[in-house]
Amino acid sequence: MSRLKYWGSYGLLLLTLLLSLFYAIAFNSDLGWYVFVFITLFIFLTLVSTVNINQDISLKVRDDTYTNVGEQNKIHLLIESPKRVFFPILKIENDTLGISENLFWFYGQRKELVIHWVAKERMKQEFVVFEVSKQDIFGVIKKKESYHVPMNLMVLPLPLRHGSSILNLISPMIGTTLYGENSFDLERLRPYVYGDSFKQIDWKLTSKKQELMYREYEQYERKKVLFLFYGVRSFYFEKMLQVFFSL
């Protein structure tokens, strides 16, 4: 359909030129010939500005993009051509990212376009499809092409501004238990059991009781808290994911 529309634009220009010529010949007036000259000049400039419209270009994203929802970013899009070409207008669009940029007077073989973009939703992309429209100087003739550009794009949830207050709510859960590393707090004295370390034998008490007495110290370790996100689709899914991501 786009190809038919592309060639239809040329046909429309030719038809307009013929009609203006017939009008000038039929009425043979100054106004008729002025209109014919004006339309001829218009079509000439249009055709000259589309002389490279069939030349191919290549698109490349310079850097990977890792961002959060709602943050503004820059996409550095490198536009290259195998030879020196001229495009009056290059319109670059991407519906997924909500990008629509116009590049005017592209002349040469290499150009970097900086696109300012705000992430609206979470996503992960390994390539991005850009729709590129090549247009003449007046925007009459357009040729639209799709470019699949490799791009590592990762958009994560936006961390909550008061995420530390959430951690304060769960901090009492992160305590200690009586297992793990030895402390300096004596828990009890008991008879020596085979396998106990000789370093913790209370020799003074042993000499009194005539029995090996062992010092058993309290042991502490931090509790390991595991947060499990149960990812079931619901109305509050994105908000819950944002809280989980902030933790």
HUSULFEN-V834820 format. One record per residue. N is the residue number from 1. RES is the residue in one letter. SS is DSSP state (a for helix, b for strand, c for the rest). Layout:
((N & RES & SS) (N & RES & SS))
//
This chain:
((1 & M & c) (2 & S & a) (3 & R & a) (4 & L & a) (5 & K & a) (6 & Y & a) (7 & W & a) (8 & G & a) (9 & S & a) (10 & Y & a) (11 & G & a) (12 & L & a) (13 & L & a) (14 & L & a) (15 & L & a) (16 & T & a) (17 & L & a) (18 & L & a) (19 & L & a) (20 & S & a) (21 & L & a) (22 & F & a) (23 & Y & a) (24 & A & a) (25 & I & a) (26 & A & a) (27 & F & a) (28 & N & c) (29 & S & c) (30 & D & a) (31 & L & a) (32 & G & a) (33 & W & a) (34 & Y & a) (35 & V & a) (36 & F & a) (37 & V & a) (38 & F & a) (39 & I & a) (40 & T & a) (41 & L & a) (42 & F & a) (43 & I & a) (44 & F & a) (45 & L & a) (46 & T & a) (47 & L & a) (48 & V & a) (49 & S & a) (50 & T & c) (51 & V & c) (52 & N & c) (53 & I & c) (54 & N & c) (55 & Q & c) (56 & D & c) (57 & I & c) (58 & S & b) (59 & L & b) (60 & K & b) (61 & V & b) (62 & R & c) (63 & D & c) (64 & D & c) (65 & T & b) (66 & Y & b) (67 & T & b) (68 & N & b) (69 & V & c) (70 & G & c) (71 & E & c) (72 & Q & b) (73 & N & b) (74 & K & b) (75 & I & b) (76 & H & b) (77 & L & b) (78 & L & b) (79 & I & b) (80 & E & b) (81 & S & b) (82 & P & b) (83 & K & b) (84 & R & b) (85 & V & b) (86 & F & b) (87 & F & b) (88 & P & b) (89 & I & b) (90 & L & b) (91 & K & b) (92 & I & b) (93 & E & b) (94 & N & b) (95 & D & c) (96 & T & c) (97 & L & c) (98 & G & c) (99 & I & b) (100 & S & b) (101 & E & b) (102 & N & b) (103 & L & b) (104 & F & b) (105 & W & b) (106 & F & b) (107 & Y & b) (108 & G & b) (109 & Q & b) (110 & R & b) (111 & K & b) (112 & E & b) (113 & L & b) (114 & V & b) (115 & I & b) (116 & H & b) (117 & W & b) (118 & V & b) (119 & A & c) (120 & K & c) (121 & E & c) (122 & R & c) (123 & M & b) (124 & K & b) (125 & Q & b) (126 & E & b) (127 & F & b) (128 & V & b) (129 & V & b) (130 & F & b) (131 & E & b) (132 & V & b) (133 & S & b) (134 & K & b) (135 & Q & b) (136 & D & c) (137 & I & c) (138 & F & c) (139 & G & c) (140 & V & c) (141 & I & c) (142 & K & b) (143 & K & b) (144 & K & b) (145 & E & b) (146 & S & b) (147 & Y & b) (148 & H & b) (149 & V & b) (150 & P & b) (151 & M & b) (152 & N & b) (153 & L & b) (154 & M & b) (155 & V & b) (156 & L & b) (157 & P & c) (158 & L & c) (159 & P & c) (160 & L & c) (161 & R & c) (162 & H & c) (163 & G & a) (164 & S & a) (165 & S & a) (166 & I & a) (167 & L & a) (168 & N & a) (169 & L & a) (170 & I & a) (171 & S & a) (172 & P & a) (173 & M & a) (174 & I & c) (175 & G & c) (176 & T & b) (177 & T & b) (178 & L & b) (179 & Y & b) (180 & G & b) (181 & E & b) (182 & N & b) (183 & S & b) (184 & F & b) (185 & D & b) (186 & L & b) (187 & E & b) (188 & R & b) (189 & L & b) (190 & R & b) (191 & P & b) (192 & Y & c) (193 & V & c) (194 & Y & c) (195 & G & c) (196 & D & c) (197 & S & c) (198 & F & a) (199 & K & a) (200 & Q & a) (201 & I & b) (202 & D & c) (203 & W & a) (204 & K & a) (205 & L & a) (206 & T & a) (207 & S & a) (208 & K & a) (209 & K & a) (210 & Q & c) (211 & E & c) (212 & L & c) (213 & M & b) (214 & Y & b) (215 & R & b) (216 & E & b) (217 & Y & b) (218 & E & b) (219 & Q & b) (220 & Y & b) (221 & E & b) (222 & R & b) (223 & K & c) (224 & K & c) (225 & V & c) (226 & L & c) (227 & F & c) (228 & L & c) (229 & F & c) (230 & Y & c) (231 & G & c) (232 & V & c) (233 & R & c) (234 & S & c) (235 & F & c) (236 & Y & c) (237 & F & a) (238 & E & a) (239 & K & a) (240 & M & a) (241 & L & a) (242 & Q & a) (243 & V & a) (244 & F & a) (245 & F & a) (246 & S & a) (247 & L & c))
//
